[in-house]
Amino acid sequence: MVAIGSGGNINKIFSMSKRKDGKPLTLDLLKDYLRELGSVTLEDRIRLYSLRTDRADVIVPALQIYTNAMRWAGATEMYVPKIGLVDGLVQHMWEELK
């Protein structure tokens, strides 16, 4: 089972991972990021990982959600498409209307 992630938090984690486009993030990697980022203060997340303040305060809870959702779904990998959810829906609607 695989998951698909969309949005600012998962996009930031994907960019931090230095994975190539089209390659998935593994559940184990996301758990590692959760442990690593959750073990430092908000100020250290901003400084050490070059996170904006509004990202640094929500990325740990987001990782908790991602890892729990993947575990509950039995997913071991998450793909993070370059195109966002809204862009994908607009593209799909355009294709249907043509």
C-alpha atoms as an extended CHARMM CRD file, in Angstrom:
* protein
*
        98  EXT
         1         1  MET       CA              0.0000000000        0.0000000000        0.0000000000  PROA      1               0.0000000000
         2         2  VAL       CA              1.2890000000        3.4840000000       -0.8350000000  PROA      2               0.0000000000
         3         3  ALA       CA              0.1600000000        6.9550000000        0.2130000000  PROA      3               0.0000000000
         4         4  ILE       CA              0.1290000000       10.2130000000       -1.7160000000  PROA      4               0.0000000000
         5         5  GLY       CA              1.0050000000       13.3990000000        0.1410000000  PROA      5               0.0000000000
         6         6  SER       CA              0.0950000000       16.9380000000       -0.8170000000  PROA      6               0.0000000000
         7         7  GLY       CA              0.6430000000       20.2790000000        0.8570000000  PROA      7               0.0000000000
         8         8  GLY       CA              3.2940000000       22.5040000000        2.3400000000  PROA      8               0.0000000000
         9         9  ASN       CA              4.4900000000       20.2990000000        5.2000000000  PROA      9               0.0000000000
        10        10  ILE       CA              5.0380000000       17.1500000000        3.1570000000  PROA      10              0.0000000000
        11        11  ASN       CA              6.5690000000       19.1970000000        0.3300000000  PROA      11              0.0000000000
        12        12  LYS       CA              9.0580000000       20.6920000000        2.8210000000  PROA      12              0.0000000000
        13        13  ILE       CA              9.9160000000       17.2690000000        4.2320000000  PROA      13              0.0000000000
        14        14  PHE       CA             10.3660000000       15.9380000000        0.7070000000  PROA      14              0.0000000000
        15        15  SER       CA             12.7410000000       18.7800000000       -0.1680000000  PROA      15              0.0000000000
        16        16  MET       CA             14.6630000000       18.2420000000        3.0850000000  PROA      16              0.0000000000
        17        17  SER       CA             15.0620000000       14.5590000000        2.1880000000  PROA      17              0.0000000000
        18        18  LYS       CA             16.8570000000       15.4320000000       -1.0600000000  PROA      18              0.0000000000
        19        19  ARG       CA             14.9440000000       12.6050000000       -2.7590000000  PROA      19              0.0000000000
        20        20  LYS       CA             14.6690000000       12.7490000000       -6.5320000000  PROA      20              0.0000000000
        21        21  ASP       CA             11.2780000000       13.6450000000       -8.0050000000  PROA      21              0.0000000000
        22        22  GLY       CA              9.1350000000       10.5780000000       -8.3930000000  PROA      22              0.0000000000
        23        23  LYS       CA             10.8800000000        8.6820000000       -5.5760000000  PROA      23              0.0000000000
        24        24  PRO       CA              8.7890000000        7.9540000000       -2.4740000000  PROA      24              0.0000000000
        25        25  LEU       CA              9.4250000000        8.8210000000        1.1380000000  PROA      25              0.0000000000
        26        26  THR       CA              9.3790000000        5.7250000000        3.3210000000  PROA      26              0.0000000000
        27        27  LEU       CA              7.4650000000        5.4200000000        6.5690000000  PROA      27              0.0000000000
        28        28  ASP       CA             10.7570000000        4.7390000000        8.3450000000  PROA      28              0.0000000000
        29        29  LEU       CA             12.2480000000        7.9620000000        6.9560000000  PROA      29              0.0000000000
        30        30  LEU       CA              9.2200000000        9.9650000000        8.0970000000  PROA      30              0.0000000000
        31        31  LYS       CA              9.5260000000        8.3900000000       11.5650000000  PROA      31              0.0000000000
        32        32  ASP       CA             13.2180000000        9.4070000000       11.6070000000  PROA      32              0.0000000000
        33        33  TYR       CA             12.2770000000       13.0080000000       10.7270000000  PROA      33              0.0000000000
        34        34  LEU       CA              9.6080000000       12.9500000000       13.4460000000  PROA      34              0.0000000000
        35        35  ARG       CA             12.1660000000       11.8410000000       16.0590000000  PROA      35              0.0000000000
        36        36  GLU       CA             14.8170000000       14.2640000000       14.8080000000  PROA      36              0.0000000000
        37        37  LEU       CA             12.6220000000       17.3530000000       14.4860000000  PROA      37              0.0000000000
        38        38  GLY       CA             10.6040000000       16.5110000000       17.5870000000  PROA      38              0.0000000000
        39        39  SER       CA             13.7370000000       16.3180000000       19.7100000000  PROA      39              0.0000000000
        40        40  VAL       CA             14.7300000000       19.9550000000       19.2160000000  PROA      40              0.0000000000
        41        41  THR       CA             13.1170000000       23.2270000000       20.2180000000  PROA      41              0.0000000000
        42        42  LEU       CA             11.1380000000       25.4270000000       17.8620000000  PROA      42              0.0000000000
        43        43  GLU       CA             14.0410000000       27.8750000000       17.7490000000  PROA      43              0.0000000000
        44        44  ASP       CA             16.4700000000       25.0800000000       16.8440000000  PROA      44              0.0000000000
        45        45  ARG       CA             14.1460000000       23.8310000000       14.0800000000  PROA      45              0.0000000000
        46        46  ILE       CA             14.1910000000       27.3010000000       12.5970000000  PROA      46              0.0000000000
        47        47  ARG       CA             17.9600000000       27.6630000000       12.9230000000  PROA      47              0.0000000000
        48        48  LEU       CA             19.1870000000       24.1390000000       12.1480000000  PROA      48              0.0000000000
        49        49  TYR       CA             16.7740000000       23.2750000000        9.3520000000  PROA      49              0.0000000000
        50        50  SER       CA             16.1770000000       26.7540000000        7.8990000000  PROA      50              0.0000000000
        51        51  LEU       CA             12.4550000000       26.4910000000        8.5310000000  PROA      51              0.0000000000
        52        52  ARG       CA             10.1730000000       29.5070000000        8.5500000000  PROA      52              0.0000000000
        53        53  THR       CA              8.5220000000       30.1170000000       11.9230000000  PROA      53              0.0000000000
        54        54  ASP       CA              5.0710000000       29.2260000000       10.5980000000  PROA      54              0.0000000000
        55        55  ARG       CA              6.4190000000       25.9070000000        9.2450000000  PROA      55              0.0000000000
        56        56  ALA       CA              8.6330000000       25.0430000000       12.2060000000  PROA      56              0.0000000000
        57        57  ASP       CA              5.7170000000       25.0540000000       14.6330000000  PROA      57              0.0000000000
        58        58  VAL       CA              3.4710000000       22.7110000000       12.6120000000  PROA      58              0.0000000000
        59        59  ILE       CA              5.8930000000       20.2810000000       10.9840000000  PROA      59              0.0000000000
        60        60  VAL       CA              6.1460000000       17.9230000000       13.9870000000  PROA      60              0.0000000000
        61        61  PRO       CA              2.3620000000       17.5250000000       14.4010000000  PROA      61              0.0000000000
        62        62  ALA       CA              2.1300000000       17.0760000000       10.6120000000  PROA      62              0.0000000000
        63        63  LEU       CA              4.7030000000       14.2830000000       10.7620000000  PROA      63              0.0000000000
        64        64  GLN       CA              2.6700000000       12.6440000000       13.5300000000  PROA      64              0.0000000000
        65        65  ILE       CA             -0.3890000000       12.7390000000       11.2900000000  PROA      65              0.0000000000
        66        66  TYR       CA              1.4870000000       11.3850000000        8.2510000000  PROA      66              0.0000000000
        67        67  THR       CA              3.1180000000        8.5190000000       10.1370000000  PROA      67              0.0000000000
        68        68  ASN       CA             -0.0840000000        7.5330000000       11.9450000000  PROA      68              0.0000000000
        69        69  ALA       CA             -2.1990000000        7.7030000000        8.7850000000  PROA      69              0.0000000000
        70        70  MET       CA              0.3310000000        5.5860000000        6.9090000000  PROA      70              0.0000000000
        71        71  ARG       CA              0.5270000000        3.0590000000        9.7390000000  PROA      71              0.0000000000
        72        72  TRP       CA             -3.2760000000        2.8170000000        9.9990000000  PROA      72              0.0000000000
        73        73  ALA       CA             -3.5600000000        2.3930000000        6.2080000000  PROA      73              0.0000000000
        74        74  GLY       CA             -0.7390000000       -0.1310000000        6.0440000000  PROA      74              0.0000000000
        75        75  ALA       CA              1.2590000000        2.1510000000        3.7300000000  PROA      75              0.0000000000
        76        76  THR       CA              5.0470000000        1.9130000000        3.7480000000  PROA      76              0.0000000000
        77        77  GLU       CA              5.7940000000        4.6280000000        1.1730000000  PROA      77              0.0000000000
        78        78  MET       CA              4.4460000000        8.0810000000        0.3640000000  PROA      78              0.0000000000
        79        79  TYR       CA              4.7150000000        9.7200000000       -3.0310000000  PROA      79              0.0000000000
        80        80  VAL       CA              4.8040000000       13.5130000000       -3.0970000000  PROA      80              0.0000000000
        81        81  PRO       CA              3.8360000000       14.7580000000       -6.5610000000  PROA      81              0.0000000000
        82        82  LYS       CA              5.2170000000       18.0860000000       -7.7580000000  PROA      82              0.0000000000
        83        83  ILE       CA              1.7370000000       19.1830000000       -8.7550000000  PROA      83              0.0000000000
        84        84  GLY       CA             -0.5140000000       20.2590000000       -5.8970000000  PROA      84              0.0000000000
        85        85  LEU       CA             -3.9760000000       18.9150000000       -5.1790000000  PROA      85              0.0000000000
        86        86  VAL       CA             -5.7750000000       22.0410000000       -6.4040000000  PROA      86              0.0000000000
        87        87  ASP       CA             -3.6710000000       22.1660000000       -9.5800000000  PROA      87              0.0000000000
        88        88  GLY       CA             -4.4300000000       18.5150000000      -10.2320000000  PROA      88              0.0000000000
        89        89  LEU       CA             -8.1700000000       19.0360000000       -9.7930000000  PROA      89              0.0000000000
        90        90  VAL       CA             -8.1470000000       22.0300000000      -12.1320000000  PROA      90              0.0000000000
        91        91  GLN       CA             -6.1800000000       20.0440000000      -14.7090000000  PROA      91              0.0000000000
        92        92  HSD       CA             -8.6250000000       17.1310000000      -14.3940000000  PROA      92              0.0000000000
        93        93  MET       CA            -11.6440000000       19.4190000000      -14.7910000000  PROA      93              0.0000000000
        94        94  TRP       CA            -10.0510000000       21.0730000000      -17.8380000000  PROA      94              0.0000000000
        95        95  GLU       CA             -9.4690000000       17.6910000000      -19.4550000000  PROA      95              0.0000000000
        96        96  GLU       CA            -13.1080000000       16.7230000000      -18.8570000000  PROA      96              0.0000000000
        97        97  LEU       CA            -14.4110000000       19.9700000000      -20.3250000000  PROA      97              0.0000000000
        98        98  LYS       CA            -12.3210000000       19.8670000000      -23.5080000000  PROA      98              0.0000000000
